[in-house]
Amino acid sequence: MLTNTDLSKIKSIVDESVETKLEQKLEQKLEQKLEQKLKPIHKKIDKMNKKLDLTISFFDTVTSNHTKRINRIEEHLDLPPISSFA
């Protein structure tokens, strides 16, 4: 037959197990909710990154074209090259 101490030990073990399982379930639900809320933000960030990449590539091309044109003008006018700012 089970004594009071045995029953209390069993109760504590069951309580710990149930608490652990509840915590795991709660964590899973919180993670799912967080992912749902962050999904549109991630989409917007990705869209902004694509636009930024496009802008950078455009201005990089423009700058390189200007550099070529400036070098050509300097050579044509026999000007010394301007030192770079970088």
Protein Blocks (a to p, Z undefined) as FASTA:
>chain_A
ZZfklmmmmmmmmmmmmmmmmmmmmmmmmmmmmmmmmmmmmmmmmmmmmmmmmmmmmmmm
mmmmmmmmmmmmmmmnopacdddfZZ
